[in-house]
Amino acid sequence: MTAYDRQDENWNPLSRSDEDLKRAESVPDTPQTRAPTYRLAWSDPDFMTRRELRAVRLQLELLKPEMALAERGIRSTVVMFGGARIPEPGGEAWAAKNETQKTNLLANAKYYEEARKFARLCSAEASRYLFREYVVVTGGGPGVMEAGNRGAADVGAPSIGLNIVLPHEQAPNLYVTPDLCFNFHYFAIRKMHFVMRAKALVVFPGGFGTMDELFESLTLIQTGRMERVPVILFGREFWERAFDLDYLAEQGTISPGDIDILDFVETADEAWEIIKRFYEL
């Protein structure tokens, strides 16, 4: 009988990796053991971060969160995108560069509260499925992302944060469930994790990052590469000034029916009603 034929449920063939690492680190300190070439390949950060290992790193970034979410039994999510710079009501417009931006950011603080309320509504539904369906996922940072994770925490629900290494604005907010807080180097893999389990995409006013995620998702739905799910935009006035869908349709660069992929709302209750109708909850 080979090792792989064993029936012992406590036996784990991968546990030997930890033992090997301990053995490798417990050898005598010599010029040979201090040499970078002596390190085990998978525990050698200098080796793992080489350009030639990019394909391996991409695979690892896809696999690590996937395994963690599967182990938690999370089957579906509701994705919340939105600006990192939008403060909570009564907060400070820390990102404002002039008085006009300060005024507008403070006015947009209403979306922080709506995002928080929407996450509470979504998490209440998730509780019916023991938090395996309709779990809130955000980019894990401040602003609207914080509001989403905070709303879930308000009702004792877990929520996911998909952080990414950036030079500014991105650190995990304190409301992400710690063992569902991930960090990425590659935008492409992070995008995949946003949409792989998504049952709805809810988008609040934001900047380039928010629009990047929105248009990527719209393209996947438009081309049939992603199953049709509700795409809900908070703040019709903001989005109609940010981009003109009717103009794109008039120009023939999108089909008239593509506009129907989107729904516009102003409140959390309106957004949740769209999801309820779509899935007949």
C-alpha positions in Angstrom: 0.0 0.0 0.0 1.4 3.4 -1.0 1.1 6.5 1.1 -1.6 7.8 -1.1 -3.7 4.7 -0.4 -4.0 5.5 3.3 -7.5 6.0 4.7 -6.4 7.9 7.8 -8.4 11.2 7.7 -5.8 12.9 9.9 -3.0 12.1 7.5 -2.0 15.1 5.4 0.7 14.5 2.8 1.4 18.3 2.7 2.3 18.5 6.4 5.8 17.3 5.6 6.5 20.6 3.9 6.5 22.3 7.3 8.7 19.7 8.7 11.2 20.0 5.8 11.3 23.8 6.3 12.1 23.4 10.0 14.8 20.9 9.1 16.3 23.2 6.5 16.4 26.1 9.0 17.9 24.0 11.8 21.1 23.0 10.0 24.5 24.2 11.1 25.4 27.8 10.2 28.0 27.5 7.5 28.9 29.4 4.3 27.0 26.7 2.4 23.8 26.9 4.3 23.8 30.7 4.2 24.0 30.7 0.4 20.8 31.8 -1.3 21.0 28.7 -3.5 20.6 26.5 -0.4 17.1 27.8 0.5 14.1 25.7 -0.4 12.7 27.2 -3.5 9.2 27.8 -2.2 10.5 29.6 0.9 13.0 31.8 -0.9 11.5 35.2 -1.4 14.3 36.4 -3.6 13.7 33.5 -5.9 9.8 33.7 -5.8 9.9 37.4 -6.8 12.1 36.9 -9.8 10.6 38.0 -13.1 10.8 34.4 -14.4 8.4 33.3 -11.6 5.6 35.6 -12.6 3.4 32.8 -13.9 3.8 31.0 -10.6 2.9 34.1 -8.6 -0.2 34.6 -10.8 -1.3 31.1 -10.1 -0.7 31.5 -6.4 -2.7 34.7 -6.2 -5.6 33.0 -7.9 -5.3 29.9 -5.7 -4.8 31.2 -2.2 -8.1 33.2 -1.9 -10.0 30.6 -3.9 -9.0 27.9 -1.3 -9.7 30.1 1.6 -13.2 31.0 0.3 -14.0 27.4 -0.6 -12.9 26.3 2.9 -15.4 28.8 4.4 -18.1 27.4 2.1 -18.7 30.8 0.4 -20.5 30.2 -2.9 -21.7 33.6 -3.9 -21.0 37.3 -3.2 -22.4 40.7 -3.7 -19.7 43.1 -4.9 -19.6 46.7 -3.7 -17.4 49.1 -5.7 -16.9 52.8 -4.9 -14.6 55.7 -4.1 -11.9 55.3 -1.5 -12.0 59.1 -0.9 -15.7 59.4 0.0 -15.9 60.2 3.8 -18.6 59.0 6.2 -21.2 61.7 7.1 -19.6 64.1 9.6 -16.2 63.0 8.6 -13.3 64.8 7.0 -12.7 65.1 3.3 -9.1 64.1 3.7 -8.5 63.6 -0.1 -9.7 67.0 -1.2 -7.2 69.1 -3.0 -9.3 72.3 -3.2 -12.5 73.7 -1.8 -14.6 72.4 -4.8 -13.5 68.9 -4.1 -14.1 69.3 -0.4 -17.6 70.5 -1.0 -18.4 67.6 -3.4 -16.8 64.9 -1.3 -18.7 66.0 1.8 -21.9 66.0 -0.3 -21.2 62.5 -1.5 -20.8 61.3 2.0 -24.5 60.3 1.8 -23.3 57.3 -0.3 -21.2 56.1 2.6 -24.3 55.7 4.7 -26.3 54.1 1.8 -23.4 51.7 1.2 -23.4 50.8 4.9 -27.2 50.3 4.9 -27.1 48.2 1.7 -24.4 45.9 3.2 -26.7 45.4 6.2 -29.6 44.4 4.0 -27.4 42.1 2.0 -25.9 40.5 5.0 -29.3 39.8 6.5 -30.1 37.8 3.4 -26.7 36.1 3.7 -27.5 34.9 7.2 -30.4 32.8 5.8 -27.7 30.8 4.0 -25.3 30.6 6.9 -23.2 33.2 5.2 -22.5 31.0 2.2 -24.5 33.1 -0.3 -24.7 36.9 -0.8 -21.6 37.6 1.2 -20.5 41.3 0.9 -17.1 41.8 -0.8 -15.3 45.1 -1.3 -11.9 46.3 -2.2 -11.1 46.3 1.5 -9.9 49.9 1.7 -11.4 53.2 3.0 -14.4 55.2 1.8 -17.3 53.2 0.3 -15.3 50.0 0.7 -15.1 50.6 4.4 -18.8 51.4 4.5 -19.6 48.0 2.9 -17.5 46.0 5.3 -18.8 48.1 8.2 -22.4 47.5 7.3 -21.8 43.7 7.4 -20.1 44.0 10.8 -23.0 46.0 12.1 -25.2 42.9 11.9 -22.4 40.4 12.9 -21.9 39.1 9.4 -18.6 38.2 7.8 -17.4 40.2 4.8 -14.5 39.9 2.3 -11.8 42.5 1.5 -9.7 42.2 -1.6 -6.9 44.7 -1.0 -4.1 45.5 -3.4 -0.6 46.9 -2.9 -0.7 50.6 -4.0 1.4 53.6 -3.2 -1.5 55.3 -1.4 -5.1 55.0 -0.2 -5.0 51.2 0.2 -4.8 49.5 3.6 -7.3 47.1 5.1 -10.2 48.8 6.8 -10.9 47.6 10.3 -14.3 46.1 9.4 -13.1 43.4 7.0 -13.3 39.9 8.5 -9.7 39.2 9.3 -9.5 35.7 7.9 -11.3 37.0 4.7 -8.9 39.8 4.2 -6.7 39.2 1.2 -3.9 41.2 -0.5 -3.0 41.2 -4.2 -0.1 42.3 -6.3 -1.8 41.7 -9.7 -4.9 43.7 -10.6 -6.0 41.0 -13.1 -6.2 38.3 -10.5 -8.0 40.6 -8.1 -10.6 41.4 -10.8 -11.2 37.7 -11.3 -11.9 37.2 -7.6 -14.4 40.1 -7.7 -16.5 38.5 -10.4 -16.0 34.7 -10.0 -18.8 34.4 -7.3 -20.7 37.7 -8.0 -24.5 37.6 -7.9 -24.7 41.4 -8.2 -22.4 44.3 -8.7 -23.3 47.5 -6.8 -21.3 50.6 -7.8 -21.1 53.9 -5.9 -19.5 57.1 -7.1 -15.8 56.8 -7.5 -12.8 57.5 -9.6 -10.6 55.6 -12.1 -10.4 52.4 -10.0 -14.2 52.2 -9.6 -14.8 52.9 -13.3 -12.1 50.3 -14.2 -14.0 47.6 -12.3 -17.4 48.8 -13.6 -16.4 48.8 -17.3 -14.5 45.5 -17.0 -17.7 43.9 -15.6 -19.9 45.5 -18.2 -17.6 44.2 -21.0 -17.8 40.6 -19.6 -21.6 40.7 -19.4 -21.9 42.4 -22.8 -19.7 39.8 -24.5 -21.3 36.8 -22.7 -18.2 35.9 -20.8 -19.9 36.5 -17.5 -23.5 35.5 -16.6 -25.9 38.4 -16.5 -26.3 39.7 -13.0 -27.7 43.0 -11.7 -25.4 45.9 -12.1 -26.6 48.7 -9.9 -25.3 52.3 -10.0 -25.9 54.6 -7.1 -26.4 58.2 -8.0 -27.9 58.7 -11.5 -26.8 62.4 -11.7 -23.1 61.4 -10.9 -23.0 58.6 -13.5 -24.8 60.5 -16.2 -22.2 63.2 -16.0 -19.3 60.8 -15.7 -20.2 59.0 -18.9 -23.1 59.3 -21.4 -24.5 55.9 -22.3 -27.2 57.5 -24.6 -24.4 59.2 -26.6 -22.5 55.9 -27.0 -25.7 54.2 -28.2 -26.3 57.1 -30.7 -22.8 56.8 -32.0 -23.3 53.1 -32.5 -20.3 52.1 -30.3 -22.7 50.1 -28.1 -26.0 48.5 -28.9 -29.1 50.3 -27.6 -29.9 47.3 -25.5 -26.6 47.5 -23.7 -28.0 50.4 -21.7 -30.4 47.9 -20.1 -27.6 46.1 -18.3 -27.5 48.9 -15.8 -30.0 50.1 -13.1 -29.8 53.4 -11.4 -30.8 53.9 -7.8 -30.5 56.4 -5.0 -31.1 54.3 -1.9 -30.1 51.0 -0.4 -33.7 49.9 -0.3 -34.1 50.4 -4.0 -30.9 48.5 -4.8 -31.9 45.6 -2.7 -35.4 45.4 -4.2 -33.7 45.0 -7.7 -31.7 42.0 -6.4 -34.7 40.5 -4.7 -36.7 40.7 -7.9 -33.9 39.4 -10.1 -33.4 36.3 -7.9 -37.1 36.0 -6.7 -35.9 36.1 -3.1 
